[in-house]
């Protein structure tokens, strides 16, 4: 099927642009973004994903503050012959590639938003992540991350939340990913995964740490990247980064949970980065608020057309060892061994065994 994209010089295969080379139903493209107050008091997340092989587009916005998290989920069918970044009342607009991005939610069930992300770093390309489960591809995807700041407002039931000046991080990813899809969520089995994704705003630079390990601790991906703070007009796709794969993360779990109480990130000495970072979590953001392992709103599920759901949770009332709650981000203060302090996110999901951490099979506490 042809589309207007086929008039541009962008083809990578002999097929029309709208035809994915990979026919896997778990093939996706995704916008993800997050913002958090500089004093670590509040935190929002957003995601919009397209599944071209199944014709689904879904999106979610969630905000966590004062121990309460609220979300809105939207799912729809993709219009025939189109690859749109819109799900019902939710849309993403690329105002200036890799520099400015807009997220809009037209008022729906008491929720509205008009948010603009402004880049403050070059894009940080992660290692291509390939994870197998026997003969099945669990992940084969590319992702880049970018740091920035937010302008605009989120409206909840008439209350306007000004996020102007909030720290921002966004990523763009594509490929095959089964984690958190309906196929994964509705399986009676607990699929092993041990991952850390941490993004940090420091006064003069930014740091990202990514870690994916097998149950025996062998790494699927292991990377730390540091980027300078820039103005949006200085950002380019091929900017300079400091990188190393000499990274380890040790986590002290809260008793009876798989939720970090504290953590330590060791980076270097191999490569251009060498320091230790102490992680001090301040508040929790449940990733099910964006559909990750959500029992009713898993990624890529067909709800039969346009469907909207709004939910609210008291975070302390949730069992942290459930399949839909074990995956969380923690808004944290980060203290670097050179004395510099920053704020950011420490995201962790641990399902199944992980020998170095003393985690048993299933979702049991260490």
C-alpha positions as CSV (number, residue, x, y, z in Angstrom):
1,X,0.0,0.0,0.0
2,X,1.4,3.4,-1.0
3,X,1.4,6.5,1.2
4,X,2.6,10.1,0.8
5,X,5.9,9.0,2.5
6,X,6.7,7.1,-0.8
7,X,7.3,10.4,-2.5
8,X,10.3,11.1,-0.3
9,X,13.8,9.6,-0.6
10,X,13.6,7.6,2.6
11,X,13.2,4.0,1.5
12,X,15.5,1.4,3.1
13,X,14.0,-1.7,1.3
14,X,12.2,-2.4,-2.0
15,X,8.8,-2.2,-0.2
16,X,6.6,0.9,0.3
17,X,7.4,2.8,3.5
18,X,4.3,1.6,5.3
19,X,5.3,-2.1,4.9
20,X,7.4,-3.2,7.9
21,X,10.2,-5.5,6.9
22,X,9.5,-7.5,10.1
23,X,6.0,-9.1,10.2
24,X,6.2,-9.8,13.9
25,X,3.0,-8.6,15.6
26,X,5.2,-7.2,18.4
27,X,6.9,-4.8,16.0
28,X,6.3,-1.2,17.2
29,X,7.3,2.4,17.1
30,X,7.1,4.5,20.2
31,X,7.3,8.0,21.6
32,X,8.0,8.1,25.4
33,X,8.5,11.2,27.5
34,X,8.7,12.1,31.1
35,X,8.9,15.3,33.2
36,X,9.6,15.9,36.9
37,X,9.7,18.9,39.3
38,X,13.1,20.1,40.2
39,X,12.4,19.5,43.9
40,X,11.4,15.8,43.1
41,X,7.9,16.4,44.3
42,X,5.9,15.4,41.2
43,X,6.5,13.3,38.1
44,X,4.5,12.7,34.9
45,X,5.0,10.2,32.1
46,X,3.6,9.9,28.6
47,X,3.8,7.3,25.8
48,X,2.3,6.8,22.4
49,X,2.9,3.6,20.4
50,X,2.1,2.4,16.9
51,X,1.8,-1.4,16.0
52,X,1.7,-1.4,12.2
53,X,1.4,-5.2,11.8
54,X,-1.8,-5.3,14.0
55,X,-3.2,-1.8,13.1
56,X,-3.2,-0.5,16.7
57,X,-2.2,2.8,18.2
58,X,-2.3,3.5,21.9
59,X,-1.3,6.2,24.3
60,X,-1.3,7.1,28.0
61,X,-0.5,10.0,30.3
62,X,0.1,9.5,34.0
63,X,1.1,11.8,36.8
64,X,2.3,10.9,40.3
65,X,2.3,13.4,43.2
66,X,1.7,13.3,47.0
67,X,1.4,9.5,46.9
68,X,-1.4,9.4,44.3
69,X,-1.1,8.5,40.7
70,X,-3.7,9.2,38.0
71,X,-3.7,8.0,34.4
72,X,-5.7,8.2,31.2
73,X,-5.4,5.5,28.5
74,X,-6.5,5.7,24.9
75,X,-6.5,3.0,22.2
76,X,-7.7,3.1,18.6
77,X,-7.3,1.4,15.3
78,X,-4.8,3.0,12.8
79,X,-6.4,4.6,9.8
80,X,-6.0,2.5,6.7
81,X,-2.9,3.4,4.8
82,X,-1.6,5.8,7.4
83,X,1.1,5.8,10.1
84,X,-0.2,8.5,12.4
85,X,1.0,9.7,15.8
86,X,-2.5,10.1,17.2
87,X,-4.8,8.0,19.3
88,X,-8.3,9.6,19.6
89,X,-7.8,12.9,21.5
90,X,-4.0,12.3,22.0
91,X,-1.4,13.4,19.5
92,X,2.3,14.0,19.2
93,X,3.7,16.7,16.9
94,X,7.3,16.8,15.9
95,X,7.8,20.6,15.7
96,X,11.6,20.5,15.0
97,X,13.2,17.0,14.8
98,X,15.3,16.2,17.8
99,X,14.8,19.7,19.2
100,X,11.1,20.4,19.9
101,X,8.2,18.0,20.4
102,X,4.6,18.7,21.3
103,X,2.1,16.5,23.2
104,X,-1.6,17.4,23.1
105,X,-4.6,15.8,24.8
106,X,-7.9,17.4,24.0
107,X,-10.1,17.4,27.1
108,X,-11.3,13.8,27.7
109,X,-12.7,12.5,31.0
110,X,-11.5,15.6,32.8
111,X,-7.9,15.3,31.5
112,X,-6.2,17.7,29.0
113,X,-2.7,18.6,28.2
114,X,-0.6,20.9,26.0
115,X,3.0,20.2,26.5
116,X,6.2,21.2,24.6
117,X,9.5,19.5,25.1
118,X,12.6,21.5,24.3
119,X,15.9,19.6,23.9
120,X,18.9,20.5,26.0
121,X,21.2,17.6,24.9
122,X,22.2,15.7,21.8
123,X,20.3,12.4,21.3
124,X,22.0,9.5,23.1
125,X,21.8,6.3,21.1
126,X,21.7,3.1,23.2
127,X,23.1,-0.2,22.2
128,X,20.7,-2.2,20.1
129,X,19.0,-4.5,22.6
130,X,18.5,-8.1,21.5
131,X,17.0,-10.5,24.0
132,X,15.9,-14.1,23.3
133,X,13.5,-16.4,25.2
134,X,14.5,-19.7,23.8
135,X,13.7,-19.4,20.1
136,X,11.4,-16.4,20.5
137,X,12.6,-12.8,20.1
138,X,11.7,-10.9,23.3
139,X,13.4,-7.7,22.2
140,X,15.2,-6.4,19.1
141,X,15.0,-2.7,19.2
142,X,16.8,0.6,18.8
143,X,16.3,3.5,21.2
144,X,17.7,7.0,21.6
145,X,17.2,9.1,24.7
146,X,17.4,12.9,25.0
147,X,17.3,15.4,27.9
148,X,15.5,18.7,27.9
149,X,12.9,20.8,29.7
150,X,9.1,21.3,29.5
151,X,6.7,24.1,28.8
152,X,2.9,24.0,29.2
153,X,0.2,22.6,31.4
154,X,-1.6,19.4,32.4
155,X,-5.3,19.8,33.5
156,X,-6.9,17.3,35.9
157,X,-10.6,17.9,36.7
158,X,-10.2,21.7,36.3
159,X,-6.9,21.9,38.1
160,X,-4.1,23.3,35.9
161,X,-0.6,22.0,36.7
162,X,2.1,24.2,35.2
163,X,5.1,22.1,34.2
164,X,7.1,25.1,32.9
165,X,10.8,24.6,33.8
166,X,10.3,20.9,34.8
167,X,13.2,18.7,33.9
168,X,12.5,16.5,30.9
169,X,13.6,13.3,29.3
170,X,12.2,11.7,26.2
171,X,13.0,8.7,24.1
172,X,12.2,7.3,20.7
173,X,12.3,3.6,20.0
174,X,11.3,1.0,17.4
175,X,11.7,-2.7,16.6
176,X,10.3,-5.8,18.3
177,X,9.4,-5.7,22.0
178,X,7.2,-8.2,23.8
179,X,7.7,-6.9,27.3
180,X,4.5,-5.4,28.7
181,X,2.4,-6.4,25.6
182,X,-0.9,-8.3,25.9
183,X,1.0,-11.5,24.9
184,X,3.3,-11.1,27.9
185,X,0.8,-9.7,30.4
186,X,-1.8,-12.4,29.9
187,X,0.7,-15.3,30.0
188,X,0.5,-17.3,33.3
189,X,4.3,-17.5,33.3
190,X,6.6,-14.8,34.8
191,X,9.1,-14.0,32.0
192,X,12.5,-13.3,33.4
193,X,13.8,-9.7,33.1
194,X,16.3,-7.7,35.2
195,X,16.7,-4.1,34.0
196,X,17.7,-0.7,35.2
197,X,17.2,2.5,33.2
198,X,18.3,5.7,35.0
199,X,18.4,9.2,33.7
200,X,19.9,12.1,35.6
201,X,19.9,15.9,35.3
202,X,23.0,17.4,36.9
203,X,23.8,21.2,36.9
204,X,26.2,21.1,33.9
205,X,25.5,17.8,32.2
206,X,23.3,14.7,31.9
207,X,23.9,11.0,32.5
208,X,22.0,7.9,31.4
209,X,22.6,4.4,32.6
210,X,21.1,1.3,31.0
211,X,21.5,-2.2,32.2
212,X,19.8,-5.4,31.1
213,X,21.0,-8.7,32.6
214,X,20.1,-12.4,32.2
215,X,19.2,-14.4,35.4
216,X,22.9,-15.3,35.8
217,X,24.0,-11.6,35.6
218,X,25.4,-11.7,32.1
219,X,24.6,-8.5,30.3
220,X,22.3,-8.1,27.3
221,X,23.1,-4.3,27.4
222,X,25.3,-2.3,29.7
223,X,26.1,1.4,29.0
224,X,26.6,4.8,30.7
225,X,26.5,7.9,28.6
226,X,27.2,11.5,29.6
227,X,26.1,14.5,27.5
228,X,26.8,18.2,27.9
229,X,24.0,20.7,28.5
230,X,23.2,22.7,25.4
231,X,20.6,25.1,24.0
232,X,18.2,23.7,21.5
233,X,19.8,25.4,18.5
234,X,23.1,23.7,19.4
235,X,21.6,20.2,19.2
236,X,22.5,17.9,16.3
237,X,21.9,14.1,15.8
238,X,25.7,13.3,15.8
239,X,26.9,15.3,18.8
240,X,29.7,14.2,21.1
241,X,29.1,11.9,24.0
242,X,31.3,10.3,26.7
243,X,30.5,6.5,26.9
244,X,31.6,3.4,28.7
245,X,30.2,-0.1,29.2
246,X,32.1,-0.4,32.5
247,X,28.9,-0.2,34.6
248,X,27.5,-2.0,37.6
249,X,24.5,-1.4,39.7
250,X,23.9,-2.7,43.3
251,X,20.4,-2.4,44.8
252,X,19.3,-2.7,48.4
253,X,15.6,-3.7,48.4
254,X,13.0,-2.6,50.8
255,X,12.1,-5.5,53.1
256,X,9.6,-7.9,51.5
257,X,9.7,-6.3,48.1
258,X,11.6,-5.9,44.8
259,X,11.5,-2.1,45.2
260,X,14.8,-0.3,45.7
261,X,15.3,1.4,49.1
262,X,18.7,2.6,47.9
263,X,21.1,1.9,45.1
264,X,24.6,2.5,44.0
265,X,25.9,2.9,40.4
266,X,29.6,2.3,39.8
267,X,30.9,3.7,36.5
268,X,34.5,3.1,35.2
269,X,37.4,3.2,35.5
270,X,37.6,1.8,31.9
271,X,36.7,4.6,29.4
272,X,36.3,8.4,29.9
273,X,33.9,8.2,32.9
274,X,34.9,7.2,36.4
275,X,32.7,7.9,39.5
276,X,30.1,6.4,41.8
277,X,26.6,7.6,42.2
278,X,24.4,7.1,45.3
279,X,20.7,6.9,44.6
280,X,18.2,8.3,47.1
281,X,14.6,7.5,46.0
282,X,11.9,10.0,47.0
283,X,8.7,8.9,45.3
284,X,7.3,6.2,43.2
285,X,5.7,6.2,39.7
286,X,4.0,2.9,38.8
287,X,4.8,2.0,35.2
288,X,1.4,0.3,34.8
289,X,0.2,3.9,34.7
290,X,1.6,3.9,31.1
291,X,0.4,0.4,30.3
292,X,3.4,-1.6,31.3
293,X,2.1,-5.0,32.5
294,X,-1.3,-3.4,33.1
295,X,-3.9,-6.2,33.2
296,X,-6.5,-4.3,31.2
297,X,-4.4,-1.8,29.2
298,X,-1.3,-3.7,28.0
299,X,0.6,-2.3,25.1
300,X,-0.8,-3.1,21.6
301,X,-4.1,-4.7,22.8
302,X,-7.0,-4.4,20.4
303,X,-10.0,-2.8,22.3
304,X,-12.2,-2.9,19.1
305,X,-11.7,0.7,18.1
306,X,-11.5,4.0,20.1
307,X,-11.4,3.2,23.8
308,X,-10.7,5.5,26.8
309,X,-10.0,4.6,30.4
310,X,-9.2,6.8,33.4
311,X,-7.7,5.3,36.6
312,X,-6.4,6.5,40.0
313,X,-4.3,4.7,42.6
314,X,-3.1,5.3,46.2
315,X,0.5,4.1,45.6
316,X,1.0,2.9,49.2
317,X,-2.1,0.7,48.9
318,X,-0.7,-1.3,46.0
319,X,1.0,-4.7,46.5
320,X,4.6,-4.1,45.2
321,X,5.0,-7.8,44.3
322,X,2.2,-8.1,41.8
323,X,3.0,-8.6,38.1
324,X,1.5,-5.2,37.3
325,X,3.2,-3.3,40.0
326,X,6.7,-4.7,40.3
327,X,7.9,-2.4,37.5
328,X,8.3,1.2,38.7
329,X,10.3,4.4,38.4
330,X,11.5,6.2,41.4
331,X,12.0,10.0,41.3
332,X,15.3,10.3,43.1
333,X,18.2,12.5,44.2
334,X,21.5,11.4,42.8
335,X,24.8,12.1,44.6
336,X,28.0,11.7,42.5
337,X,31.3,10.9,44.1
338,X,32.8,14.2,42.9
339,X,30.2,16.0,45.2
340,X,27.8,17.0,42.5
341,X,24.1,16.4,43.2
342,X,21.3,16.0,40.6
343,X,17.7,14.8,40.2
344,X,16.2,12.2,37.9
345,X,14.6,8.7,37.6
346,X,15.7,5.3,38.7
347,X,13.6,2.7,36.8
348,X,13.8,-0.9,37.8
349,X,12.0,-4.1,36.8
350,X,13.0,-7.5,38.2
351,X,10.9,-10.5,37.4
352,X,12.1,-14.1,37.8
353,X,15.5,-15.1,39.3
354,X,18.6,-12.9,39.3
355,X,21.5,-14.6,41.0
356,X,23.7,-11.6,41.7
357,X,20.8,-9.9,43.6
358,X,19.6,-13.0,45.4
359,X,16.2,-12.8,43.7
360,X,14.3,-16.1,43.5
361,X,12.1,-17.3,40.7
362,X,8.7,-15.8,40.2
363,X,8.0,-12.5,42.0
364,X,9.2,-13.4,45.5
365,X,11.2,-11.0,47.6
366,X,14.9,-11.5,48.1
